[in-house]
Amino acid sequence: MASQAACFVSGSMPPTTGGPHTDKFKSLTLCCPLGGEMSRSRNSEQAPPQLPAPFFNINNPDQPFQVGILQFGSLSVIITRYSITVSFPPAHLPIDPASTVVFAKSPSTPLQQHNMAARDNTDTARSNPVWGAVDSYALPHSHPASRPNTKALADALAASREAGLPEISVSAAQGKFLALHCRAAGVSHALEVGTLGGYSAIWLASENPGLHLTTVEYNAVHVEVARRNIEAAGLSDRVDVVHGAGVDVLARLRDEVRAGTRPPFGFVFIDADKVNNWEYFQLAKQMVKPNSVICVDNVVRKGKLADLGNNEPVILASRLLVENVGKEPGVDSVVLQTVGEKSYDGWLWAVVS
């Protein structure tokens, strides 16, 4: 970024009260000294130097700003669950007018102050905040907070975060998309590989009252958190969390389906350790009904899927999956790139005939 100014955004927000998109900010302040370039890391939490008067200040504690896009003349402020982006017009600051600056916040702490001059341009989760802003705008319309499962979903995320689970669940939009697919396809039995804290499981089961879900998780801590979240959501009677290594559990489930002691699955969602995706897919194929979908998450890897010089194990595993599924008899597939609040990635969707 071409800039000789160090800018900081600071703010405060009240505690969130539930729902997948409830971050609200009481105030936002942007301060820009017009000289000197800061060298601190983008993620530094040290106090900034003495700042001049604010360039602008948004302060409305009675009606906190929710996620969305604010326009102040030619100045744009985009607020998402995970970031704040300020676009500076050339008339205001000595900054490249094409530049946008992102200030990330921790989901569980007040907004941190960051040095825009040291922004990490490789952080694609923040490189196009419009993706998150669209999610933040659209979801309250397609899934308003008055829906019965809103609290259970928000509580599951909060409990998972408090338990120290990685924040790698599907986005709310993705979770609902998967649930709507199951509803449209009339799925009565679904399989998930990779439970984490149960967030996607709650989406699938709560949106489909006739659905029974079997979800497999290797990590014992994740299993306990997921079971508590699913029980709190009132779904324990229809969601079975199975503890064990994915390949071993899926082989056992396949044998049960073959023996007729377990019904075949009408949908499979694979979102576990990526190096085993092809094995998971092969096992899943053997226990689904005809014309069922197998969906594998995180195969595009921010575009690294197409970088043939990249030999990271997860990238090699993604290419192996895509190439092998494309040659697999009785399977028709597509790789769909996705953007949104969870950045840039993509799914492999396959129909097993």
N, C-alpha and C positions, 0 to 999 in steps of 0.2 A: 504494500500500500504506500502510495506517495503521500507522506504527511510529515510535517514538522511540529505537529501539535499533539499533546497527550490529553486525552479526554477521559472523563470518568462519569459513569452513571451510578447513582446511589438511590436507594429507595427503601421502603418498608412495606410490609404486608401483614394483614391479620392472619390468624390460624385458619386453615381451610376447614370447611364443614361438610365435606362429602361431595360425591359426584366426580366423574372423570376429568372435568375441566372447571375447577373452582378457584384457581389461583386469582387473587385480587390484590391490587397494589393501592395502598392508601396514598402514596406519593412517589413521584419520580423526579429526580433532579439531575441535570446534565451540566457539568462544569468543564470549561475548556480554556486552560491557559494557552496563550498564543505563542509560546516560545519554548524550545527545549523538547527533546524527544526522550521519553521514559524507556528504561531498559528492563524493568521488572517483568517477570513472567506473567503471561496472561492469567494464570491461575493464582497469582500471589494474593494473599489475604492481608498483607501489610497495609497499614493506613496510608492513604495517598498523601502527597505533599499539600501544603496550604493552597487552597483553591481560590480563585477569584469569585466574583458574584456569578450566580448560575446563568448559563446561557438560556435555559428555560427551566421552569418549575411547574410540575403538575401536582396539585395538592387538593384532594377532595375526600377527606376521611369519612364523610357521611355517605358518599356513594362511590366506593372504591372501583377503580377501573378493572374490568375483567380482561381476559385475553382478547385480542383483536387488533385492529389497525387504527391508529390515531393520526390525524393530519393537522399540522399547524402551519398553515400557509404552504410553503414549499418544503417543509420539514416533515418527514414521515417517521413515526414510531410504531414498530410492529412488536406486539407483546404476545408471546406464546407461553406454553407451560414451562418451557425449558430455556427461553432466551428473550432478550430484548434487543431489537435492532433499530439503530438510528441512521437514517439516510440524510446526509448533509448536502444542501445545495451549494453551488460554488460561491454564491454571493455572501455566504455567512462565514465560512471557514476556509483556511488555506489547505484544503484537502481535495484530493482527486474526486471530482463530482460523481464519478461512476462507482465510488467506493461505498460500501455499506459496512457498518461496524456492529458486531454482535457482542453483547455482554451476557454471559451465561450465569445462571443462578443455580444454587443447590435446591433440590426439591424440598428439603426439610429445614432450610435456614433462610433468614432474610437475604435479600439481594446483595450479592457481593460487589465490590468495586474492582474494576479491571482496567488494564491499560490497553487502549485500542491499538496503539502502535505496535504492540507485540502479539497481535491476534494470530492464532495458528490457522492458516488457511487450509490445512489438511483436515480440519474438524468439520467433516461434511454434515454432521448432525446439526451444525449451526450455519452452514454456508448458504442456505436458502431458507430463511425463516418464513417465507411465504407459505412453504409446505405446511409447517405447523400452524400458521395462522388460518389457513383454509380448514384444516381439521378442527381448530378451535372455534371457527365460525359455524361450520356445518353440523358438527355433532350435536350441539344443543337443540338444533332443529330436527334432526333425524332421530335423536334419542334424548328427549328432554329429561331434566332432572326429576320429573314427576314419575318416571317409569319405576316399577316395583324393584328392579334389580340395581338401581343406581347406588344405593347405600352399600349393598353387599360388595359391589365391584370396588367402590372407593375404599371400603374397609379392608378388602383383601390386599389392595396395593399398599395401604398404610401399614398393615400388619406385616407384610412381607418386607417392607423397607425397615421397619423397626427390628425385625429379626435378622437383619443383615444380608438378606438375599440380594443378588445382583438385580439391577433394574433393567431387565431384558425381556419383560413380558411383551406380548403383542400390543400394539396401540389399541385404543378403544374402537377406532374405526375398523381396524383389522379384525378384532374380536367379534364385532357385530357382523361383519361381512361373512366370517366363517359360520356364525350362527344362522344367518339368513340363508346361506347355501344349504345347510342341513334342513332348514324348514322347507325350502323350495323343493328339495330332493326327497322329502318325506323320510329322512333318516331316522331310524328307531334305535340303532346301535352304532356308536362311534368309538373310535380308538384314538388316543393321543399319546405320543411318545415325547416325554419331556413335560412334566407337570409344573415345575418351578413352584410358585406359591398358589397355584390354582386359579389364577385370573382368567386365562382363556377357557379353562374348564367351566368356570361359573358363567361366562358368556354363553357357551354352547348349551349348557343344561338349563339355565334360567330362561333363555329365549325359546326353548323347545321343551315344553312340559312332558312330551311323550318320549323324550330321548334318554337312553341309558348310555353313559360314558364310562369307558375304561381308560384310565390314564396312568402311564408308567413313569416312574421316577427313580433314579439311581441314588440320589443324595438323601440320606436319612433325615437330615435337618429340613430339607425342602419338603419331604413327605409329611412330617409332623405339622409344619406350617400350613401346607396345602389342606391337610385333613381338617385342621381347625377352621381355616377360612371357608371351606366347603360346608362344614357343619354349621358355622355361623350363618351361612347363606341359606340354610335349610334344604340342602341338596344331597345330603349324605346317602339318602335312600336310592339315588339315581346315579351317583358318581362314585366309582370304585377306584381308589388310589392304590396302585400296586407298587410295592417297593422291590427294586431289583435292577440288575443290569439289563438294558434294553434288549440286546440280542437274545439273552436267555429267556426273558419274560415273553418276548414276541414268539419265540420258538414254542414255548409252552402253550400260549394262546392259540397259535396255529394248529397245534395238535388237538386242542379241545374243539376247535371249529371243525376240523376234519372228522373227529369222533362223534360230532353231533351234540356234544354236551354244552356248547356255547354257540349262539347264533352268529352268522357271519356279519361283518361290519359294512355299513353303508357309506362311511366316510372315515378317512384316516388323516390325522394332522401330525406331521413329524417336525419337531422343534427341539431336538436334543443335541448331543455331541455330534458335530458335523462330520467327523471322519468316518462315522459308521452309517451315514445316510443311505448308501447303496445297499448295505445289508438290511437296514430297516425297510427299505422299499421292497426288496425282494421278499422278505417275510410278510410284509403287509399285503402284497399282491396275492399271496396264497390264502388269504382269509377275508376277502371282500366279496360282496355280491357283484354280479355283472353290472357294468355301467356305473360303478362307484368311483369316487374321486379319491386320489391320494395326493395330499398337498404337503410339500416339503418347504420349510421356511428358510430364509437366509442363504439362498444359493448365489445371489448376484454379488454379494460382498463388496458393495460400493463400487461396482464395475470391475473388480479384480478378476471376476470370472473370465473375462475376455483378454486378460493380460497373460499371454501364453508364456511369458518369461518369469511369471511369479510361481514359485514352487513351494509356497507355504502349504503345510498339510491340509488345512481347511479349504484352501483354494483348489488344490489337486483333487480333494474329495468332492468338491462341488462340480468340477469338470467331469470327473468319473461318473457322477450321478447323471448329469445332463446327457452325456454321450451314451451311456449304457441304457438309460430309459428310452432314448431316441431309437435304439435298435431293438428294444425288448418286444417280443411278439405279443400281440394282444393288448398293446398299450398305445395310446395317443396322448401326446403331451405338449405343453407349451411352458416357456419361461416368461413370467410376467414381472417386469420391473415395477417397483413401488417407491413412492415418495410420501412423506408425511412427517408428523411430529417425531417419528422414530428414524428419521433420516432416509437415506437411499439404500435400497436393497432389492430383494425380489423373491418371488415364489416359483417353484416348479409345481404345476398342476398337471395331473395325469388321470385319464379315464381308463379304467381297466375293463375291457370288453368281456 
